[in-house]
């Protein structure tokens, strides 16, 4: 059986790191088994759904390399939902209700006051067809609930959480359709999973109770349910659920200089027992992806760790990957020389100016100026001008270590640290290097 997973965002806002982690894990699960990763745009909420959010979702997934193998929109599938809904009406598995939000809230408070669980009392099932007709004449429109089978416990083997058990007698029949005819999440999602052949649903643990309800919907529609797995939610570095994680979007991460490879490397392993490894590409991450490696503890997302991984990723990026992002005139040799000093690619412009100039020239003492004057005269261009220069100066002056190397770096770059001078000096070039040494010598 081909493994088919899906990511189902609502286009009512931008994706955040929690959404992306879910998308990535579904992509990895599908690719591990040579299956399909589907994108389902849950745009049944016509008032809140926006096309620019759809564009943003596609852009974010493409940036991360999570290209769907298929894409559908729920707004184009209403006929399918109507047909399945009609089947449930005919079989008595959905029923009409009329309580207002205020009436339902009062019922919940009464039950809680009695020490009872706030479960819907199914009073609408006592209405006769004449009652429904009377309400229709008065202009009352019903909302619809799914009738849970309370005689059979709901059980499944969760891919992460293990055996799960729910008593339907302790659950309210969920509202699946509003009085205006619009759909809530639960039923259309089940109908789509059936129609699209979804085999595995991997999502956050906040959906566990939804799964219990949806399992009965699969049965009511005569379909075998997919496998379910629910992963722990993300927390911030401080160990608490963070509002920031709910708003930390891909645009913000891109603006902060985060590379997609870094985010994939971190999120792929977040919540598992596997170490984060910047050396692994997406294919290797997919091959090693195992639901059994996930734990029940909240998954800790640390932005400091993300930036550390980003630096490790940048240090490994080949020239071909970054060439369009580099300053004009910067070639592969310059990238190879400069990248070990980068935490983010956008820092490269500052280092490239060290090569091309101008640089901030330092003021040196008399002894150091004399030494730099010697360096300007001793500079000879060859295959390895840096080691030729430092070797000649060491022999002539007796200097070594910091006393030898630091004044040269300062005069040639204006900095106390930076890329390997053996790689940097050939990029600066003979004429410019000699000019900088002469200016430093006064």
N, C-alpha and C positions, 0 to 999 in steps of 0.2 A: 504494500500500500504506500503510495506517495505521501510523504509528510507535507501537509499544507498548513501554514500558520498565517496569522493576519494581525495587522496593526490597524486600529480603528479610532483615529482621533476625530474630535468634533471641531469644525472650522470656526470656532467662536473665540479664538485667541491664538497666541503663538505657542509653539512647542517649548517645553522646558526640559531640564535634564531628566526628570522622572519619566516624562513621555518618551524621550529619546532612549533611555535605558530599556524601556519596554519594547520599543521598536527594534532596537539592536538585538536584544535577546531572542525575539521571534525570528529575526533574520538569521542569526547564528544557528538556531535550532533547525530551521529549514535547510540551510546550506550544509550543515553537518550530515544530513541524511539525503542530500541531493534533491531536496524538495522545492516547494514554491513558497514565496513570501508575498502575501497579498496586502494591498492597501485598500482599506474601506473608509471612505469619507462619510462620517455619520452626520449628515447635514439635514436631518429631519426637522430641526428647529429653524424654520424659515426666518423668524424674526432676528435671531442672534447669529446665524451663519453668514459668513462674509467670504466673497470670492478671493479677496487678497490674503485671507488666512489660508485658503486652499493653496494658493501660489506659494505662500511661506512654508507650508508643510512640505511641499514638493521640493522646494529649494533647500530646506534643511536636510531632508533625506538624501538628496543628490550630493550635497556637500560632504556628508558622512560616508558616501558610497553605498547607501542602503537603497538600491534601486529595486522597486517592486517588480515582481513577475506578472502582476496583474493589478488592475485598479477598478473599483466600482464606487458609485455614489448611491447612498440610500435614497436620495431625492428622486432618483430615476427608477426606483424599485417599488413604488407604492402599489402597483397592480399586483405584484407578488404578495405583498403584505395583506392586501384585501382578500385575496384568494385563501390564504392560510387562516386569516381571521374568520372568514366565513365557515371554514371547516370546524374551527373551535366553537363558534356559535352553535353550529348544527349538532355538535357532540356534547353541548352543555358545559364546556370547560371555560367559558367566559360568561360574565353576567353584568347586567346594568345596575348602576348605583347612582344615587342622587345627592348624597350628603355634601354639604359645603365644607370648606376647610375649617371653618369655625365649629361646625357640628362635630367633625371628626376630632378636633382638638379637645372639645369638651368630653367626648367619649373616652379619649385616652386619659384625661385627667381623672375621671371618675374611676376607671379601672386601676390606675396607679394608686389612687386614694384608698382603694380596697385591697391593696397589696397584690394585685393581679397583673399579669403581663399585658401591655397595651395593644392587644390584638384586635383587629377588626371583627365585629360580632356577626357579620354576614346577614344583617337584618334585611338587606336588599333582596335576599333570596326569598323572603316571605311575600314579596310584591306579586300580585296577580297581573295577568295581561290587561285586565281592566284598569288596574292601578297605573300601569305604564301608559296606557292610552290617555288616562286623565292627565298625567303629567305632561304628555306630549301636547295635549290641547292647551294646557296652561303655559306652554313655551319652555318647559324644563327639558333640558337635554342631558342624557346620561353620560357618565364616564364608565369605563369598563374595567372590571377586575378579572384576573385569571383565577380560576377555582382550583386551589391546591387539593391534592388527594391526601387527606390527613390520616389515612389508614396504614400507609406504608412509610417507614422511616426512609429518609434520603441519605444515601451513603455513596462515597466514591473514594478511590485511591488517588490522592493528590500527588502530583509529580514531585512536589517539594515538601508539603506539609504532612504527607503520609495519609493514613486512614481518616476520613472525615465523616461525621454523623450529625444529622439535623433531624429534629422531630417536627414535621410539618404542622402538628397541632399547636406548636408554639410560635407559628409564623402567621403573619397577615397575608391574605390574598393580595398580591400586588396589583396596583393600577397599571394597566398596559396602554390605555388610550384615553385621552382627555375628551371632555364634552365637546370641544370644537373639532374633533376628529383627528387631531394630531397624535403622533405616536410618542410614547416614552421609550426609553432605551431597551428594555428587557426583551420584548417579543421580536421586534425587527432584527435584533442581533442574532437570536436563535434561528429565525427564518433564513437569514443570510448565511450563517454557518452551515446550515443544511444544504442550501442551494449551491454554495461555493465549495462544498466538500471539505471544509476545514477539519483537520484531524487533531490539531493540538491548539489549545487556548492557553497562552502563558500571559498572565497579567498580575496586577498587584493584589496583595492580601486584603485590600479593602473591598474586593469583589467576591470574597468567599461566600457571603450570604446570598449574593446574586446568583452565584453558581448553583446553590442549593435549589433556588426557585427555577432557574432555567433548565435544570436537569428534568424536572417534571414537564416543562414545555416541550423539550425534545421528545419525550415519551408520548405526550398528547398529540404530537404531529406525526407520530409513527416513525421517528428517526432515532438511530443510535447516536448518543452524544459523543463529542470529541473527548480526548484526554484533557484534563484540566491540571494546571499547576499555578500556584499563587506564591509570588515572591515577596519578601519583606520590603517595606517601603524605605525610601531614602530618609536619612537624617543628616543634619548639618554636622560640622566638625565639633560643635559644642555639645553634641549628643542629644539634642532635642529636635523635634520636627521643626523645620525652618520655613518661614514664609518665603524667604529668599529663594529657596529651592523651587518653590512654586512659580517663581517669576523669572528665574535665571534662564534666559532664552539663548538660542544659538547666535543671534545677532550680537548679544553682549559678549559672548565668548569669542566670537570672531574679532570683535573690536579690541578685545584684550590680548589678541595675538595667539590664541589657542589654535593649534592645528587639528584637523579632524582626526588624524591618526592618534593623537594624544587622548582625545575624548573617547574614541573607540577603545583604546588600550585600557583605560581606566574603567569605563562603564561595563565592558565585557566581563570583567572579573569581579565587579563590585557586588558583594553579597555572597560570593563563593569562597571556598577554602583555597582557591588557586591564587598564587601571587601575581601581581600586575607585572607584566613583562613588555617593556617598550619595543623589544626586538621582534615580537610576533606580529605578523601581518594579519589581515582579516581572515585569510584562508586558514592560517594556523590556529587562530582563535576559534574559528568554527569547528575545526577538527577536534579541538580539546574541550568543547562546550559540553557540560554534563549537568543535567538538572539535579542529580544526586549530590553535587558539590555545593549546592546552595544551603545556607543555614537559615534558621528561624529568626536570628537576631536582626534588628534593623541594620540596613546597609549604610555605612558612613561615607558621605561625600565630602571630600576635603579639597577646597580650591587650591590650597598651598601644594598639596600633593599633585593636583592636576598640572600646575605650572612646573613642578619638578619633572613630571613625566614629559611635559611639552619640551623642556630643554633637552631631555634625552632623545626624544624623537627628532628634534631639529638637528642634533649632532649626527644623525644617521641619514638625513634626507639627501638623495642624490641631486646633482646639479640639474638634471632634466626636470625634476619635480618642481624646483624653485625658480628656474631661469626666468619665467615671465614676471616674477615678483621682485627681481633684483634691479638695482640701479643700472642705468644705461652704461654700457662699456664694461660691466663686471662679468668676467668670464669664469670658467670652471676652476682654474687654479686659485683665483681669489676666493671663490666660495669654499673650496677645500681648506684654505688657510684661515678664513674668518669664522666658519660655522662652529668650531669648538668653543667660541666665546659668546655664542648667542643663546639666550633663553627663549627668544621669539624672533621670527624672521624679520619683523619690521625694525629690529635693532641694527640690521645690516647696513643701513644707510650711513649711520654714524661711523661705523668701522670703515666703510668704503671711503669716506672723506679723509680718514687717516691716511689712506693710500694716495688719494688724488690731491689732497690739500685744499685750502690752506689749513695749517695746524696752529694751535696756540703755542708760540715759542716761549720757552722758559728762560728765566734769568739764572745764570750759573755763576759760581764763584770763580776766582782767577785760576786756581789749579785745575778745575774741571774744564774751563774754557780752553786752557792750554792742551789738555788731553783731547778735547774734541777737535781742536785744530790739527793735532797729529792724526786723528782718525780721518779727517777730510783728505789729508795728503796720502794716507795709507790705503784708502779705498781703491781696490782693484776689482774690475768686473770680470767675473768668471762664472763657472757653473754653480758655485756655492759662495757668493760674495760675503755672506755674513760670517761664516766660519773662517774664511780667508782673512777678513778684517780683524776679527777678535783674536785669531791666532797671531797675527802680526803685531797687534797692540799688546798682547800679553807678553810676547818676547821682548818688545821694545821698552815697555814701561814697568813690567813686573806685576801689573794689576791682575786680579783674578776675581771670580765670583761676582758679587753685587757691585763692587767698585769698578769692575770692568764692564759689566753688561748694562746696569741701570742707567748711567749717563748717556750711553748710546741710544737706548730705547727712548729715553726722555727727549733727546735731541731729534730723533728721527720720527717720533710719533706724537710727542707732546704729552705722553701718558706714562704712568708707572707700571702698567700691566697691559696685557693684550695678547694677540695671536703670536705664535712662534715667529721670532724675528727672522729665522732662516727661510721661512715661507713668505714673510711679509716684505723683506727688503727687495727681492727681485720684482715685486709688484710696484713698489715705489719707483724703481728705476735708478740708474746710475747718476744721471744729471741731477735729478731732484734730490736724491739722497745726499750727494756731495754739497748741494746748495743748502740743505737743511743743517748739515754739520758745520758748514762755514758760517751760517747765520748764528748758530748757537755759540760758536767760538768767538763771535764778535769781531 
